[in-house]
């Protein structure tokens, strides 16, 4: 295996590890939207969010 191919493989492997770490980090900080229950605020907006009457 020549030197250029080895450098390419090492850099590719490091890039893959960094991308996997970033993906894992984002996945642990967020939740799936469907996992939350239907909150009262999402079903029917409260009167505070309605448009003011003129």
N, C-alpha and C positions, 0 to 999 in steps of 0.2 A: 504494500500500500504506500503510495507516495505521500509526501508531506502535505500537499495541497488538499488531497482527499481527506486526510486525517484532521486537518484544521477545519474543513467544512463540516465533517461529522461531529466534531466536538462543539462547534458553534451552534449547529442545528440542535444538538441534544440540550445545550444550555438554554436555547430559545424555547424549546418545548417545555423544559422544566419551569421556566419563568412564566410561560403562558398558563400552565396547569396550576401554578401557585396563585396567580391572579384570578383565575376562574374559581378556584376553591374559596379564596378570600371573599369574592363578591357573592358567591352562593351562600356562605355562612352568615353574611350580614343582611340578606334580604329574605323575605318570605313569599311564598306563592300566593298570588291574590285570591285564589279560590279557597285558601285555607282559613281565611277570616270569615266570620259569620256575617250575615247581612245586618249591618248596623242600622239603627233607626235613622241616623243622619244620611246614610246613602240611599235608603229607600224613599223617604219623604224629607225633603230639605226643611230645616226649621224656619221659623218666621224671621229669624235674623238675616237669612240669606236672600229673602225676597226683595224685589225691587221696591223702592220707596214710592208711595203714592203722591201724586202732585195735586 
